[in-house]
Amino acid sequence: MAKLAEALNVDLLLLQLTGKMSPGAVQRMQHHCDACSDPKRCSHLIDHEGGKMAEPPEFCPNRKIFLALQNDGQKHEIWRLYHSRKQ
C-alpha cells in the first residue's frame, strides 16, 4: 500500500499528522490492500508507470479512498467512505 500511496503522491503520514486521517483508517486501508486479489498486478502497474500514477487501478479495494485523498484529502469524504464500507 505504501508503494501505491507514494505513486499517487498521497502522504498517509502527513494526513495522519494533520488530523485529516486517523491511524485506524490507515490500518483498515492496509487490511483491504492485504486482501487484494492481485497485489502483483498492482506492483507491476506502478513499476510500468515509472513509479507515478494519476489514479489507483480500477481493481484496487482502496480506489475510492485514494481518489478522495488525492482530492485534497477531504476528511468528510474519507469518513463517509469508511462508514459505507462497514455496512
Protein Blocks (a to p, Z undefined) as FASTA:
>chain_A
ZZmmmmnopafklmmmnopacfklmmmmmmmmmmpcblmlmmmmmmmnnopafbdcfklm
klmmmmmmmnoopaklmmmmmmmmmZZ
